[in-house]
Amino acid sequence: MNGHEQFADDLALYAMNALQGDERLALEKHLSECAACRRELEQLRGDTALLAFTTAGPRPPQRSKQRLMDAIAKEPRGNQAKEEAHVSPWWSAMRWVLAAALILMGALLSRQNNQLNEEILALQKQSIEQQADLVRAKEIVATLTAPDAQVVAVVKANTPPQPQGKAIYVRDRSSLIFIANNMPVPPPQKAYELWVIPKTGAPIPAGVFKPDTHGSATVINPPLPAGTEAKAFAITMEPEEGSATPTMPILMMGAGE
């Protein structure tokens, strides 16, 4: 066995950083003196890197795998029976490395897939919220600009600055927008409640509101029965959670045309 052949297996293991102990020291000493083995080591390192990525990228050249197999074949065998009963340490190490590479790539792909799924869900949620905002804005504009909108001023007389409100109601869509100005601050645990007074039947609650620091407030599209024909709109003072029937007295009222 010449010097190159006795280091055939060791070169492959060394290329994968799997050679330890005296064998590693002996090989490193040989490499310092043998340029041919140094070239072979660099080729084996390149081939090992290529083979490690065969599960996730382009296939490496066939000659890369062949050089690795040739390096293994250079180690002489005693006889055929011993060869069948004994697995080369290099091939065992190679199988472990390939298995580890597969596990690593699987974990990375799984993590990337989870991240992509989370990003897709976030984008879908954002898109749904934007669509809901757009629908709401279109409904507001449609109510404000509807040619058949019923506009009613709701005021309290002889009190400067005069509290006032405007109800914009579209019966066919049961759409209502109420805008109030100069509203006094309600007492603690109290709030204003807007009522739709239909031509027939009991008053219908149309939303609880509190004015801001400037006395302004809005009620936009409260849930109302379909097709309600409004005779008037009124405001009362109620508990913060609202009431099912108006609490007297009525503070403000406006009648429709």
MIKOL-795000 format. One line per field, with one value per residue (C-alpha): residue in three letters; y, z, x; residue number from 1. Coordinates in Angstrom, 3 decimals. Each point is the difference from the previous one (the first is absolute). Layout:
BEGIN
residuo	[ALA|...] .
north	[Y|...] .
up	[Z|...] .
east	[X|...] .
num	[NUM|...] .
***
This chain:
BEGIN
residuo	[MET|ASN|GLY|HIS|GLU|GLN|PHE|ALA|ASP|ASP|LEU|ALA|LEU|TYR|ALA|MET|ASN|ALA|LEU|GLN|GLY|ASP|GLU|ARG|LEU|ALA|LEU|GLU|LYS|HIS|LEU|SER|GLU|CYS|ALA|ALA|CYS|ARG|ARG|GLU|LEU|GLU|GLN|LEU|ARG|GLY|ASP|THR|ALA|LEU|LEU|ALA|PHE|THR|THR|ALA|GLY|PRO|ARG|PRO|PRO|GLN|ARG|SER|LYS|GLN|ARG|LEU|MET|ASP|ALA|ILE|ALA|LYS|GLU|PRO|ARG|GLY|ASN|GLN|ALA|LYS|GLU|GLU|ALA|HIS|VAL|SER|PRO|TRP|TRP|SER|ALA|MET|ARG|TRP|VAL|LEU|ALA|ALA|ALA|LEU|ILE|LEU|MET|GLY|ALA|LEU|LEU|SER|ARG|GLN|ASN|ASN|GLN|LEU|ASN|GLU|GLU|ILE|LEU|ALA|LEU|GLN|LYS|GLN|SER|ILE|GLU|GLN|GLN|ALA|ASP|LEU|VAL|ARG|ALA|LYS|GLU|ILE|VAL|ALA|THR|LEU|THR|ALA|PRO|ASP|ALA|GLN|VAL|VAL|ALA|VAL|VAL|LYS|ALA|ASN|THR|PRO|PRO|GLN|PRO|GLN|GLY|LYS|ALA|ILE|TYR|VAL|ARG|ASP|ARG|SER|SER|LEU|ILE|PHE|ILE|ALA|ASN|ASN|MET|PRO|VAL|PRO|PRO|PRO|GLN|LYS|ALA|TYR|GLU|LEU|TRP|VAL|ILE|PRO|LYS|THR|GLY|ALA|PRO|ILE|PRO|ALA|GLY|VAL|PHE|LYS|PRO|ASP|THR|HIS|GLY|SER|ALA|THR|VAL|ILE|ASN|PRO|PRO|LEU|PRO|ALA|GLY|THR|GLU|ALA|LYS|ALA|PHE|ALA|ILE|THR|MET|GLU|PRO|GLU|GLU|GLY|SER|ALA|THR|PRO|THR|MET|PRO|ILE|LEU|MET|MET|GLY|ALA|GLY|GLU] .
north	[0.000|3.286|3.209|1.357|-3.158|-0.406|3.477|-0.472|-0.508|2.483|2.743|-0.384|0.043|2.937|1.936|-0.348|0.816|-3.523|-1.214|0.161|-1.175|-1.432|-0.580|3.743|0.925|-2.532|1.281|3.636|-0.847|-1.815|2.929|2.392|-2.072|-1.157|2.471|-2.713|-0.892|3.671|0.378|-3.112|1.377|3.228|-1.992|-2.152|3.078|1.485|-3.263|-0.379|3.503|-0.706|-3.308|1.581|2.237|-2.544|-0.145|3.723|1.265|-0.904|-3.432|0.155|-1.356|-3.794|0.183|1.521|-3.065|-2.254|1.532|-0.728|-3.569|-0.380|1.204|-2.703|-2.658|0.744|-1.670|-3.688|-2.749|-3.350|-2.174|0.134|-1.444|2.545|2.770|-0.968|-0.314|3.286|3.450|2.663|2.582|2.672|-1.214|-0.184|3.568|1.093|-1.511|1.835|3.286|-0.486|-0.848|3.066|2.157|-1.320|0.671|3.503|0.870|-1.361|2.124|3.132|-0.551|-0.631|3.206|2.030|-1.504|0.971|3.549|0.305|-1.285|2.574|2.802|-1.140|-0.075|3.494|1.350|-1.654|1.538|3.425|-0.330|-0.951|2.989|2.365|-1.355|0.462|3.610|0.636|-1.404|2.130|3.147|-0.703|-0.422|3.340|1.825|-1.647|1.126|3.575|0.399|-1.971|2.160|-1.483|0.536|1.433|2.815|1.024|2.645|-0.961|3.091|1.396|3.491|3.101|-1.375|1.667|-1.542|-2.018|-3.796|-1.295|-3.196|-1.122|-3.426|-1.255|-3.031|-2.198|-2.207|-2.493|-0.923|0.580|2.201|2.771|2.536|2.389|2.967|2.096|3.255|2.115|-2.889|0.438|-2.625|-2.595|-0.825|-2.868|-3.452|1.632|0.379|1.368|-2.445|0.621|-1.245|-0.519|0.825|-2.026|0.947|-3.080|-1.892|0.677|2.101|-1.930|0.406|1.202|0.217|1.345|2.772|2.430|3.289|0.769|2.977|2.295|-1.253|-1.967|-3.559|-2.352|-3.144|-1.907|-2.733|-1.496|-3.264|0.898|-2.033|-0.108|2.491|2.027|3.188|2.708|2.699|1.672|-0.381|0.643|0.051|-0.960|-0.436|-3.672|-2.318|-0.530|-3.422|1.475|-0.719|-1.969|2.811|3.770|1.584|3.243|2.846|0.115|2.414|0.603|-0.913|0.610|-0.966|-1.190|1.546] .
up	[0.000|-1.057|1.964|-1.970|0.233|3.771|0.489|-2.415|2.686|2.345|-2.640|-0.401|3.760|0.429|-2.698|2.141|3.261|1.250|0.466|3.529|2.082|-1.338|-3.463|-0.337|1.132|-2.389|-2.919|0.701|0.062|-3.318|-1.509|0.919|-2.152|-2.843|-2.516|-1.805|3.160|0.716|-3.437|0.575|3.373|-1.587|-2.618|2.694|1.982|-3.066|-0.809|3.543|-0.085|-3.281|1.178|3.182|-2.048|-2.460|1.899|-0.347|-3.163|-3.379|-0.274|0.202|-2.874|-0.095|0.057|3.518|1.466|-2.083|1.471|3.482|-0.951|-1.577|3.239|1.904|-2.562|0.348|3.427|-0.615|1.345|1.402|-1.726|-1.312|3.145|2.263|-2.414|0.193|3.811|0.675|-0.826|-0.725|2.786|-2.682|-1.467|3.467|0.706|-3.391|0.672|3.324|-1.681|-2.764|2.572|2.043|-3.132|-0.824|3.532|-0.017|-3.370|1.088|3.155|-1.942|-2.607|2.717|1.803|-3.208|-0.824|3.431|-0.386|-3.445|1.329|2.823|-2.461|-2.300|2.905|1.103|-3.538|-0.309|3.300|-1.077|-3.338|1.728|2.358|-2.894|-1.950|3.042|0.399|-3.693|0.190|3.079|-1.716|-3.097|2.168|1.723|-3.299|-1.504|2.934|-0.044|-3.758|-0.530|-1.851|2.084|3.352|2.724|1.768|3.384|2.368|3.683|2.212|3.474|-0.087|2.011|1.389|-1.382|-1.278|-1.327|-0.040|-3.378|-1.963|-3.523|-0.904|-3.561|-0.635|-3.082|0.572|-2.836|1.423|3.679|0.065|2.587|0.713|2.929|0.613|3.192|1.047|3.172|2.171|3.775|1.845|1.459|3.737|1.246|-1.162|-2.371|-3.789|-2.733|-1.953|-3.479|-0.830|-3.265|0.457|-2.664|-1.437|1.673|2.989|2.917|-0.132|-1.328|1.742|-2.523|1.962|3.194|-0.232|2.032|-1.435|-0.154|1.695|-2.730|0.466|-3.257|-0.509|-2.774|-0.341|-3.232|-1.382|3.176|-0.487|-0.951|-1.201|-3.793|-1.635|3.130|-0.928|2.345|1.247|2.282|1.839|3.706|2.631|3.665|2.920|0.860|1.882|-1.817|-1.243|-1.516|0.564|-1.833|0.408|0.270|3.427|0.252|-0.550|-3.695|-0.213|-3.757|-2.834|-3.723|-2.271|-3.574|-2.944] .
east	[0.000|1.562|-0.273|-2.969|-2.088|0.346|-1.488|-2.970|-2.675|1.665|-0.114|-3.757|-0.598|2.360|-1.887|-3.139|1.827|-0.744|3.584|1.437|2.911|3.238|-1.473|-0.671|3.512|1.547|-2.073|0.801|3.696|-0.367|-1.947|2.792|2.342|-2.271|-1.407|-2.010|-1.922|-0.624|-1.590|-2.090|-1.136|-1.229|-1.919|-1.601|-1.031|-1.642|-1.752|-1.296|-1.464|-1.748|-1.446|-1.340|-2.308|-1.339|-3.320|-0.709|1.637|1.481|1.620|3.836|2.045|0.146|3.786|-0.161|-1.671|2.239|3.166|-1.308|-0.797|3.456|1.606|-1.851|0.906|3.706|0.086|0.868|-2.301|1.109|-2.640|-3.537|-1.620|1.757|-0.976|-3.693|0.057|1.803|-1.335|2.623|0.296|0.007|-3.281|-1.592|1.092|-1.287|-3.424|-0.222|0.925|-2.564|-2.687|0.905|-0.135|-3.485|-1.252|1.484|-1.495|-3.379|0.056|0.972|-2.709|-2.598|0.984|-0.118|-3.397|-1.376|1.310|-1.581|-3.326|0.070|0.772|-2.824|-2.478|1.089|-0.435|-3.414|-1.121|1.264|-1.806|-3.290|0.276|0.715|-2.965|-2.263|1.211|-0.632|-3.533|-0.722|1.317|-2.119|-3.095|0.625|0.519|-3.082|-2.145|1.320|-0.462|-3.231|-2.559|-2.832|1.805|-2.215|1.887|-1.403|1.427|-0.281|0.372|-0.597|-1.411|1.013|3.254|3.181|2.160|-2.868|0.440|-0.969|-0.001|-0.653|-1.385|0.519|-2.188|-0.531|-3.031|0.605|3.419|-0.899|3.105|0.315|2.735|-0.447|2.320|-0.244|1.670|0.189|-1.173|0.522|2.019|-2.407|0.038|2.227|-1.144|-2.465|-0.047|-2.231|-2.144|-1.408|-3.503|-1.853|-3.679|-1.840|-3.387|-1.388|1.278|2.342|3.200|2.997|3.414|2.583|3.246|1.557|2.611|2.081|1.299|3.704|1.651|-1.381|-3.554|-0.018|-1.226|-1.089|-2.087|0.600|-2.246|-1.475|-1.940|-3.581|-2.984|-0.203|-2.334|-0.784|-1.837|1.281|-2.369|2.544|3.311|0.534|2.746|-0.309|2.387|0.509|2.397|3.299|-1.108|-3.187|-3.699|-2.662|-2.558|0.570|0.400|-1.898|0.438|0.922|2.936|0.022|-2.336|-0.323|-2.879|0.365|-1.721] .
num	[1|2|3|4|5|6|7|8|9|10|11|12|13|14|15|16|17|18|19|20|21|22|23|24|25|26|27|28|29|30|31|32|33|34|35|36|37|38|39|40|41|42|43|44|45|46|47|48|49|50|51|52|53|54|55|56|57|58|59|60|61|62|63|64|65|66|67|68|69|70|71|72|73|74|75|76|77|78|79|80|81|82|83|84|85|86|87|88|89|90|91|92|93|94|95|96|97|98|99|100|101|102|103|104|105|106|107|108|109|110|111|112|113|114|115|116|117|118|119|120|121|122|123|124|125|126|127|128|129|130|131|132|133|134|135|136|137|138|139|140|141|142|143|144|145|146|147|148|149|150|151|152|153|154|155|156|157|158|159|160|161|162|163|164|165|166|167|168|169|170|171|172|173|174|175|176|177|178|179|180|181|182|183|184|185|186|187|188|189|190|191|192|193|194|195|196|197|198|199|200|201|202|203|204|205|206|207|208|209|210|211|212|213|214|215|216|217|218|219|220|221|222|223|224|225|226|227|228|229|230|231|232|233|234|235|236|237|238|239|240|241|242|243|244|245|246|247|248|249|250|251|252|253|254|255|256|257] .
***
